[in-house]
Amino acid sequence: MTATAFGQGIDEFNRQQFYACHDTLEALWMESTEPEKTFYQGILQIAVACYHLENNNWRG
């Protein structure tokens, strides 16, 4: 993955395409090492939370 994939993930997040953002950034996260790994994980967790809120999944 490249900086282009990161930009795509951020663009998806900003367009509220949280599921797509998760898929894009998860690939980066899985390939990364610290400290980037924790950074990507944080963004992923926010995207997943937004996805669940969007779907009124309060337990998600």
Beta strands, then each sheet from edge to edge (+ up, - down):
end
